[in-house]
Amino acid sequence: MNHSWNSSLVRTSVLHEHKDPLPDIGRSFLGYASFKVGELLKSKQQLLTLSLRTSDGGKVVGTIEVSVVKMGEIEDGEADHITTDVQGQKCALVCECAAPESVSRKDNLPFLNAVLKNPVCKLYRFPTSDNKWMRIREQMSESILSFHIPKELISLHIKEDLCRNQELKELGELSPHWDNLRKNVLTHCDQMVNMYQDILTELSKETGSSFKSSSSKGEKTLEFVPINLHLQRMHVHSPHLKDALYDVITVGAPAAHFQGFKNGGLRKLLHRFETERRNTGYQFIYYSPENTAKAKEVLSNINQLQPLIATHADLLLNSASQRSPDSLKNSLKMLSEKTELFVHAFKDQLVRSALLALYTARPGGVLKKPPSPKNGTEESCPQDPPPPMKRQDSIPHHSDYDEEEWDRVWANVGKSLNCIIEMVDKLIERDGGSEGSSGSSKDGEKDPSAADSMITHPKEDWYEQLYPLILTLKDCMGEVVNRAKQSLTFVLLQELAYSLPQCLMLTLRRDIVFSQALAGLVCGFIIKLHTSLHDPGFLQQLHTVGLIVQYEGLLSTYSDEIGMLEDMAVGVSDLKKVAFKIIEAKSNDVLPVITGRRDHYVVEVKLPARMFESLPLQIKEGQLLHVYPVLFNIGINEQQTLAERFGDVSLQESINQENFELLKEYYTIFMEKMPPDYISHFQEQNDIKDLLENLHQNIQAKKRKNVEIMWLAATICRKLNGIRFTCCKSAKDRTSMSVTLEQCSILRDEHQLHKDFFIRALDCMRSRQTQGALNESDDPETGCLSDNKPTSRHFYPVALLLVSSHLLVVWLILSLALLLAKYQ
C-alpha cells in the first residue's frame, strides 16, 4: 500500500550499548515506513543516513539520520555518571521525527487536523521500577487557531461597535451638553472601528507560519494573536497500566505587549479607572460596571427576541389561515414562550431608572413634561426646575416624570398576548362545536354572532379574528423596544462620558488580552473534546457541571512582568464569559465560529456527523457548555528572587488566593451535580479533598518560589478532567522547563519510571543532543520555519533558570549600586 508523507525528513537518534543490532522501532512508530540498522558503528559517535521508502518499495519519500552513541558518553566527551542495568541491557531509546499527521489514526481525523498542524514527535523508551520498558511518544503541534480566533473575534467587535454607534445616532434629540458628548463619543468610536478594520485586514494577509513567535510580540498588527500557541502531548504506553494521554497547552502569557506596561496592567488600570470615574466631578451619570453590563445584556436580549416574536406571530397567522388547530396550538406555545422572555427582560429596575435619566437629558425635559392627552399615561404636573445636573452618585429623580407610564406600556405587551391566547382558545372551541364535538367547550356558552360569522366565512374567520390582535402585539412591542433601546443606549453613553481616550484604550487592551486567552481556550477545548469523546463520564461532566481550565503562570512579580501578570489575570477571568456549543458540521469546514458580544460569547464547535451522533442528547440539542478558568502563578526566575527579597509579591499571593476559592467552588458544584454512582467511584479513585486542603496550606504558607502550588493545582486539574495551560512571558524557556519536569514527574508517580532514570529522562527531554543540529532557519524564534522541517521550541536547549549563588550576589550588589547612583 502506498503511503504519502507530509514531511520529507525524519531525524532519529538512538542511544544504545553497541553489542546487539538495534530493534526495529520504525514499524510500530512510523506505520508503513520501517528501517533496521544491521550493523552498529564502533566509533564514539557517527551519523548514518538511510533512505525512507514507501512499504511497496516505491520512491524515496525521505531520509533517516541515525546517530549511535555509547551509553555513558555525551557529545562533548564528558562522562555521564547515571547508569543502570535493566534486564542485562544498557539501553535508552530516543527517536525524533517530523511526523506526518497520520502517525496516529486519531490524528488523521479532519476534525483535529483542522486545528493542529506541523507536528513534531519524539519517541522514548525508559525502564520501569519492575524492570519493564515503557514507551513514550511526545508530540508538539502548532494550531491554526492562533490566527483564526482573533480574526473571528475582531469581526465580532466591529459588528458590535457599528451597531452601538448606530444606536447612539438613533438616541433622539438631546440637550446641547449631551448632544456634544454624543458627537465626541461617535468620533472616537468611529476611529476605533477603523483601527479594528485595519488590523483585521492585516491579519487576513498573514500566511506561512501558524503561530506568532516571541520576536513578533511587539508588532501592532499581531497584537490580538497569542504568542507561541502549541499543544504539548505525551502518550505513555506502559507494560501493565492502560495507555494514557497527557496534554498541556503552552502559550505566552496573554498581555498587551505593544501597549506596554509603564502604567501597569489591566488589573491595576481598571481599578484606577473605576475609582476615578466614581469620584470625579465631571457632569455625567455614574452607573456601576454591573449596571452597564446589565444594560448590554438587556439590549442583546431585545435584539434577539424581537425578530423571533415577529416570526412566531406570522407563523400563528399562517396556521390560522389554514384552520389547523394543532398547528395553531404549537405556534401559540412558541409565541407565548418568547413573549414571556421578552416581558421578563424588562423587569429590572435599571430600565425604568434609565428612562428617567434619558428624560432629564431631553431638551426641556428638566423644565417641564411634554403635554399628553387626558386619557394618556402621563399627567401634566408643572414643577419648579431642579438645579443644573451634575455628576450623580445614583440615578437622578425628577418629580415631573410619571414612572407608572413605563409600567403601563410594558404591561400592554402581556395584555396583548393574553388577548391572543383567549381568542385562540375560543376559535378552537367554536371549531369543535361546528364539527359536532360536543363537550369540548369549558364555558358551555357560545357567542351566537361569532358562531354565525364562522359559518358564513369558514375559511377567513380565524385569520381575520387574530390579525388585529397580532398587529396590536407588534405595536405594543415596538413601543417598548423603542423606549428601552434608547434609555439603555443612554446608559452606555455614560460609560464613555468619562475620559474618552482612556476608556477606549482600556477597551482595546482588554480585547487584545482576551483574544489571546480565547484562542488558547478554544484550542484546548477542541483537543480535550476530541481525546475524551468516548468517555461517558467526561461528557456527562461537560454538560452537567462544565470544565475546569487551569492556567499555570510562571511570571515574576518584577518590572514589566508585573503588568503582564495583571493583564493575564483579567484575561483569564474574562474567559468566564465564554460558553461553548457543539453543532454538527454541514460541510468540510470544521473551524469554530464565535457569536455573541462583549461580556457574553458563544463558541460554536463543529463536529463531523459521525462524532456528533455519539454525544449525549443534551449536548446535541444545543445546551451551552461552560468553563471555569483559574490561574495560579509562581515566579521561578532570578527576577522573582529579587522581587521576594526586595520587592512586593502581594499581587501573586492575592491571585492565588482568589483562584483557590474559585477552584474550591467548582469542586463543590462538581460534587453536588454529578450522579451519586459517579461520585462514589470518583472518590475511590481520587483524593481531591486532601489535595485541595494541601493546596490551601501551601498558598497560606507564603513560601518563596513554592512550586508545590503548581504541582498540586495541575494534579487537581487532571483528576477533574480539566484543561491544562502553562504560560510564561514567551512560552519558551520557563515553559519548556516546567512542561518537561511535569512529564517526568507523571512518569515517575503514575507510570513507575525507574528511580535511577528520572534525571536521565529529564535530561533527555531537554537535551539538544538527541535532536541533531537545527539550522537557524528552522528555529521559530530566530527565523522563519522551513516548509519541511517544523520544529519545537520545547526541544532546543534552555538556559538555567537560576544563576549560581556567587553571581547572584555580585549582580545584586551592582544593581543596588546603580540604583543608588541613579537617585543621588
N, C-alpha and C positions, 0 to 999 in steps of 0.2 A: 504494500500500500504506500502510495506516495504521501509525503507529509511536508508541507511548506513551513518554513520558519520565518518569523518576522524579524529576527535579528540574526546576523551572519557571524557573530563572534561569540564563542564560548570560552571563557577563561577559567581554567581549573588548576588548583594547587593541591597536591597530595603530600601529607606528612606520613611517612611510613618507614619502619625499620626494614632496611634493604636485605631481605633474605628470601621472601616469597613473592611470587607475582602479585600485582595489585588485584584486588577483587573487581568484578565487573559492576561498577557503581553506576554506569551510564544507563543501563537498560531500565532500572527502576525509576531513575530520576528524569531522564530525558525522553521516555516513551519509545518512539520508533528509533531514535538515534542511539547507538551504543558504541562503546570503544573498550579496548583492552590494551593494557601496557604489558607486553610479553617479557620484557627484559628491563630490569632496573639499572639505572645508571649508577656506577660505583663512585663517582666523584661526589664532592661535598654538596654541590647543587648545580644542576644543569636543566636546560629547558628543551623539551621535546615538543615539536609541533606536528599534530596529526590532522588529517582531513576528516571532515564530518559529512557523511553522505546520507541520503535517504535509505530506508530499510530495504528497498528493492535494488540497491546498488546503483542508483541513478547518479545525477550530477552532484558535485560537491556544493553543499549549501553553507559551509562554514569551516572553521578550523578550531582545534583544541590545543591549548598550550598547557603542558603538564610539567610541573616543576617537582623534582624529587629531592627531599631534604632529610638528612639523618635526624632521628629523634635525639634531642639533647643539644641541637645546634640551631642557631638562628642566623639571619642573613649577615650580620656583621661579625660573626665568628664567636660571639660571647656564649658562654655555656648557659644552658637552660637547666636550672637546678631541680625543676619539678619533674620527676619521673615516676612511672608506675608500671607495674607488670600485671596485666589483666589477661587471664587465661593463656599465659605464655606468650602473648603478643604485646609489642610496644607499638601501638598504632593509634593515631588520631587522624581522622579524615576530614578534610575541608575541601569543598567544591564550590566554586562561584561561577555563575553563568548569567549572561544577559539573556534571560529565559524568555521564550515566546509566551504568548498568552495561553497556550494550550498545555502548559506544564501541569496544570490541574484541570480536571474535567469540569469542575465547578467554575473555574475562572474562564471557561470557554463560553459561558452564557453571555448573550448580548447585554443582558441587564447589568452585569458587573463590568463588562468591557466598555460600556458607555460611560463609566465613571473613572476607571483606572486605566493607566497606560504606562508603557515603558517599565515593566517590572524588572528588578534586578534581584537575583536569587543566590543564596549560598546554602550549601548542604554540609552539615557537620555530623560526626559520629563520635559520641562520648560514652565512656563506660558508666554503668550504674553501680550502686553500692553492693549489689549482689552479683557483680562480675558479668553482667549482660551489657549489650550495646543498645543505646538509644540513638535514634536518628532525628536530627533537627533540620528542618527546612526554613530558612529565614528569607523573607521576601520584602522588598521595598518597592512601592509603586507611586507614581505621580497621579494626580487627579485633575481631570479637565474641569472639575467644578471650581477650581481656583479662579477661573475667569468667567465661567457660565453663571454662577450665582451672583457675583457683583453686577453683571450686565442685567440680569433679571431684576435685581433689587433697584438699581438706578432707574430702570424703565418704570418701575412701580412708583418710585419717588417723584419722577417727572409728572406722571399721570395724576398723582395725588396733589402735587403743588399747583398744577394747572387748574384742577378742579377747585381748590381752595381760593386761588386768585379770582376765578370766575364768580365764586360765591361772594367774595368781598366786593366785587364790582356790582353785584345784584343786591347789595345790602340796602339799597334805597337811599333816600335823601337824609343826610346827617347835618348836624350843626357845623359851622366852619372849623372848630377845633378838631372834631373827629373826622371831618372830610379831608382836611390837610394830612392828618395822621394816616388815613387810609391810603391816600395817594403816595405818601412816602413809603408805606409798607409795600404797596404794589410795585413800586420802582425797584426796591431791594429784592423782593421775591422774584420778579422777572429776571433780574441779574443772576440769582441763584439757579433758576431753572435753566438759563442759558449755559451756565457753568456745568451743570449736570449733563446737559445735552452734549457739550463739547467732550466731557470725559467719556461718555458712552460712545461717541464717535471714535475716539482714540482707542478705546478698548476693543472695539469691533475690528480695528486694523491689526491687532496683535495676532501674530501667527508664530509657529515654531514651538518653543518650549511651553509646556503646560503648567508651569509653576513660576512664581516670582522669586528670584534669588535675593539674598540679603543685600547684595550690592545695588539693588534697584529699590530698596525700601524708601529712599528719599525722593523718588520720582513722583511728580504730581499726578500724572496720568494713570499711575498704578496704585494710587492711594487706597482704593477700595479692595485691592487684591491681597489675599493673605500671603505671608512670607513662608516659602518652603513647605507648602502643604503636601504631606506624604502619608501613606499608610505603611506602618511597620508591622509585619505579621510574622509570627513564629509558629510553625506547625511541628508538633512533637509526636513522634511515633515511639512509644515505649514498649518494651517486651512484655510487660504484664498489665499495664494500665491502658485505658482507652485513649485513642488518639485525641489530641487537644489542640485547639487554635487559640492563640493569644494575639489580639490586635491592639495596637496603640496608634492613634493619630498624632503625628508630630507636626507642629506648626509654630511659626513665630508668634510671640505674644501679640494679640490684636491691639494695635496702637496707631495713633496718627503721627507717624514719623515726620512727614513733610510739614505738618503744623508746628512741630517742635514741642518741647516740654519746659520752656523757660518759666512759664507761669503754673506749671503742674499739669496734671492730667484731668480727665473728666470728673472723677470723684470730687476733687477739690474745686474745680471750676464751676460745676453745677451747684454745689453747696454755697459757694460765694455768690453766684449769680442770684440764686433764690433768696438769700439773706438780704442782699442789696435791693432786690425788687420788692421785698416785703416791707422794707423800712424806708424806701425812698419817698420823697415828697412830690414826685412827678405826678402830673394830672392824668391818672388813669385809674381803672377799677381793678383791684387786685383779686385774682382768682388763684386758688391753690393749684398745684400741679395735678392733684386728684380731680378737681373740678374741670380743669382743662382737658384731661384725658377722658372724663365722662362726657364732655361736650363732643369730642371727636367720636366717641362710641355711639352716641345717640344719632349724630349726623350720618354715620356709616349705616346704622340700622334703618334710618329713614330712606337712604338711597337704595338699600336692598329690598325693603318691604313694599314701598310704594308701587314699583312696577309689578311685583308679584301679586299684590292685591288687585291691581287693574287687570292682570291676566286672568286670575281666577274669577273675577266678576264677569269678564267676557265669556269665559267657559260656562258660567252659570246661565247666562242669557242664551248661549248656544244650546245648552241642554233643555232650556225652556222652550225654545223654538221647535225642538224635536219631540217635545212632550214625553221625555224619558224620565220616569220617576227615579229610577236607580241612579242614573247619571246626574240628575238634579240633586239628589241627596249627597253624592260624593263631591260634587262641585261646591255645594254649600258647606260641607265639612271643611274642605281646604280653605275656602274663603273665610270661614269663621276663625280657624286657627291663625291664619296670617293677620287678620284684623285685630284679634286679641293681642297678638305680639306687638302690633303697631300701637295700640292704645296703651299697652303696658310700658312702652318705651318712654312715654311722656309723663309717667307718674313721678319722676324725680323732681324735687324742689328746685333743682338748678334751672329747669326750663322756665318756670314762672319768674324766678329771680332774674334770669337773663332778659325776659320780655320787659320787665320793669326797667332794667338798665338801658336797654335799647330805646325805650320810650323817653327816658330823660335825655338821650343823645339826639333825638329828632329836633329839627328846628322848631322852637317854640314849645317843645314838649315839657320843658321845665316850668313855663309860664302858665299854660292852661291846657286843658284837654281838648282834642278836636271834637267838634259837635257830633252828636249821634241822634238818631231818631228816638222818639219816646219809647217805642217798643224794642229798642235795641238793648244791647247788653251793657252799655255804658250810660251813665248819667252825668250831666254837667254839674260840677261842684267847684266853682272858681275858688281858688285859694291864693294867699299871698305867695309870691315866688320865693323859693328857697334860696339860700346863698349860693354863689357860684360853686360848681362842682370841683372838688379837689380829690386828691388820691384817697381812695376808700379802703378801709380795712375789711369791709364786708360789702355786700350788695346794697346799693342805695335804696331808700324807701321814699315814696312820694305819695302824699295823701290824695292827689288827684287821680291816681291810677286805680282803675277798677280791677282788682285781682280776680274777681269772680268771672270776668268776661272770658278769660282763658279756660276756666273750668267748663263754661257753657259750650265754647267752641270745641273743646276736646271731647266733651261728653256727647256731642252730636254725632260723632263717628260711631260710638257704641249704640246710640239710639237708632241710627240708620241701619246698622247691622241687625238689631232686634226686629225692626220692621220687615226686613228681608226674610228673616227666619220665620216670622209669623205668616207672611204671605206664602212662602214655600209650603209650610205645613197645611195651610188652607187649600192651596191648589192641589196638593196630593190627596187630601181628604175628599175634595169635590170630585177629583178624577176617579177615586174609588167608588163614590156614590153613584156617579154617572154610569159606571160599568156594572152596577148591581152588587158591589161588595159591601154589604150591609155590616154594621157594627165596627167599621174601621174608623169612624169619627169619634173622638173623645168627648166632644161637646154635645153631640146628638142634635145639634141645630144647624141649619143651613141658611145662608142668605139667598132668598128666592131670586132676587135680581141678579146676583152673581151667578147663580146656577143657570138662569135663563140665558145670561150672556155667554156662558160656556157652551151651552147647546147651540147657540146661534153662531159662535165663532170658535169651533172646536180646535182649530189649528193655530190661531193667533192669540188666544186669550192669555196663555201663560207668559208669553214674551211681553205682551202689552201691559200685563199687570206688574211684572218685575222691572221693566225698563226704567220707569220713573224713580223707583226706589234705588236702583243701581246708580242712576245718574246723581241722585241726592248723596249717596255714599261717597262717590268720587268727588263731588263738590266739597263736601264737608272735610274729606281727607285732604284735598288740595289746599283748603284754607289753613288747616292745621300744619301741613308741611311748610307752607309759605311762611307762616309766623315763626314756627320752630326753627327753620333753617336760618332765617335772618337773625333771630336772637342768639342762637348758638354760634353763628359765624361772628357775631359781635364779641362773644366770649373769646374766640380765637384771636380776634383783633387785639385784645388786651394782652395776650401773650407776647405779641410783637411790639406792643406800645412802648415797652421799656427797652432802651438801648438796642436799637435795631441791629447794628452791625454785630454786636456781641452775641445777641440771641441767635442770629442766623449762622454765625460761625460755630456756636456750640451745637446747633442742629447738624451742621456739616460734619463736625468732628465726631459726633455720636453716630451719624450714618456711616462714616468711614470705619469706625471701630466695629460697629455692629455687622457691617458687610463682611469683614474679615472673620469675625466669630461665626457668622451664619454659614459661610462657605465650608468651614471645618465641620460644623454640626451636621449639615446635610450629608456631607461625605461620610461621616461616622455613622449616621443613622442608616443610610443605604447599605453600607457594608455590614453593620450589625443585623439588619433585617435579612440580608442575603445569607449570612452564616447561620442564623437561628431560625430560618424559615420553617424547618421541620421539627421545631421544639415547641410542643403544645403549651408547656409551662411558660415559656417566654412570650408567646403570642397572647396568652391569657393575661399575663402581667402587663403587656403592652397596651391593651385596650381597657384593662381594669384600673390600673394604677398609673401607668406611664413609665418612662425610663429615667434613670438617674444618669447624669452626664458629669463626669468628674474631670476637672482640669487640674493638672499638676503644674504649678508655676515655679520657675527656678530663677526669678528675677530678684536682684538685690534691692535693698531699700536705700540706695545711694545714688546721688546725682540724677541723670536723666532716667534711670530705670525706675525711680520713684514715680515719675509721670507715666511711664509705660504700665506700671502695676496699677495705677489709678485708672488709666484707660481700660485696661484688661478687666478690672473688677466690675466696671459699669457695663462693658461689652458682654461679659459672661452673664451678669444679672439680667440684661435685656433679653437674653435668649428665653426667658420665661414667657415672653410674649409670642413665642412661636409654637404652632401646633402643626402636626403632620396629618396628612390624609392620603390614604393609599387608593389609587384608582387603577382600572385596567387599561393597559396601553392599547390604543386602537391602530397603531402603526409601529414602524421600527424605531421611531423616535421615543426613547425612554428617559430623556433628560427631565429632571424635575422642573416644575413650574411654581412660581411664587405668586400668591394673590393676597389681597388684604390691604392694609395701610400701616403706617407707623403705630406702634403700640399693639397691633394685632395682625400677625402674619400667619398665613396657612401655606405650607409647602406640600404640593401635590406630587407624590412619588408614584411613578408609573411602573406597573409590573406586567410582564407578559401574561397572557391569558392562563397558561398552564400553572404558573406560580400564583396568580391571583385567586384561582379556584381553590387552592389549598388553605386559604386564610379563613379565620373564624367569620361567622355571619356578621357580627358587629362591625368588624373592620371593613368587610365588603360593602356594607350599607353606608359607609362614609363617616363613621364615627371619628371625631378628631382625637388624635393621639398626642399626649402632652409630654414634655420633658422637664426635668428638674435639674438645672445646672448648679454645680457647686465648684468653688475654687479654693484650693489650698496652696499656699505659696511658702517656700522656704528658700531664701537666698543661700547659695553654696559657694560663690566665688570669693576672690580676695577682697572685692569691694564690699561684700557683706561683712567680712571681718572688720573692716574699717567702720561700717555702719553700726555694728554691735558694740564696738569699743568706744567710739567717739560720736556716733550719730543717734538716730531715732528709729526704732523698729516697731513703733506703735501701729503703723499702717498695716504691716504684715500680721501683727497679733489680732487686730480688730477684724481683718478679713477672715482669718482662720476661725475665729470665734463665731462670727456671723454665719459662716458657711457650715460650721459644725451643727448649728441649730437647724439649718435647712436640711442637712443630711439626716439628722435625727427625726425631723418632721416627716421626711419621705419614708423612713423605716417604719414609723408609726402608721402611716397610711397604708403601707405595704402589708403590715401585719393585720390591719383591720379589714381590708378589702379582698385580699386573696382568700380562696376557699380554705376551709379548715384542714381538709386532707392534704392539700398542697403545703400548708403552713407546717403541719406536723412533720412531713417528710423533709421540708426545708430546714427546720430547726435541728433535725437529727444530723443533717449533713453540714450545717454551718453554725458558727458561734458568733453571729453578728453582734449580739448584745454585748458580749465581752469585748469584742473589737472596738465597738463604739465607746465603751467606758475607758478602754485603754487610750483611744484617740483623744478623748476629752481630757484625761490626765496629762497627756503629753502636751496638749495645747496650753493647759493651765500652768505647766511647769516652766514655760518660757526659757527653755534651754537653748543655748546658742547652736545654730545650724542643726536643729533637731530633725534629721532626715527620717526618723521613725514616724513622724507625722505623715510624710509622703507615702511610706510603705503601707501604713495602716489604712490610709484613705484609698490607696489603689487596691488593696486586698478587699476592702468592703465593697468597692465598686464592682470588682469582678464577681464577687459572690452574689451581688444583687443584679447580675446580668446587665451591668451598665456599659456606657461607652467611655473609653479612657483617652485622655489627651495629655500630652507632655509638651510644655512650652518654655522657651527661654527667649532671649532677645531676638535671635535669628533662627532658632531651631537647628543649631549646628553642634557646637562643642558640648555645652552643658546638657543639651537634649540627648545627644548620642551617648554620652557617658551614663545618663540616667536610664535610658532605654536598655542598653546592654547590661547594666547592673541588674535591672529588674528582670530581664530574661534569664540571666544566670541564676538569680535567686529563685525564680519559679522552677527552673530545672532542679535545683537543689531541694526545695521544700515540697514540690508537688510530684516530681518525677525521679527522685532518688539519685540525683547526679553524684558520682563518686566524690567523696570529700577532697581527695587529692587533685581532682580535676576542676575544681571551681575556679581557681585563679587562671589555670590554663584555658578554660572555656572563655573566661572574661577577656583574657589577652587575645585569644583567637578571634573573637568577635570584633575587637577593637584594632587588630593588627593590620597594617598595610601589607605585610609580607605575604599574607595568604591571598592577596588580590593580584599580585603582579603590578607592574608600574602603570600608572594612569597618566595619560597625556594631559597637559594643561587645558587643551580644548575640550577634554571630557569632564572637567570639573565644573559643576553647575554654579560654583561661587566665583570662578575666575574667568570663565569664558562660556561660549555657547555650547550646548550639547551636540555632539556629532550624531548623525542620524542612526548609526548602527551601534552606538555604544552608550546606552542610557546608564547613568551612574548613580551612586548613592552617597549622599552626604554623610550617612552614618558610618560609612566604611572607610573613610580616609582618616589618617591619624589625627588625634586631637591633642592639644597641649594639656599639661597638667592643670587641674583646677586650682590648686594652691601652690604658691611658691614655697621654697624652703623657709624655715623659721628665721635664718640669718638674713636672707634677702628681704624678708618681710619687715624685720626690724629696721634695716637700712632704709627701706622705702618709707616707712612711717616717719623716721627722723627727717629725711629730706622733704617729705610732704609738709611736715609741721614747720620746717624752716622756711619753705616757700610761702606758706600761709602767713607766717609772722612778718616776713618781708613785704608781703602784699599790703597788709593793713597798717604798717608803720608809716 
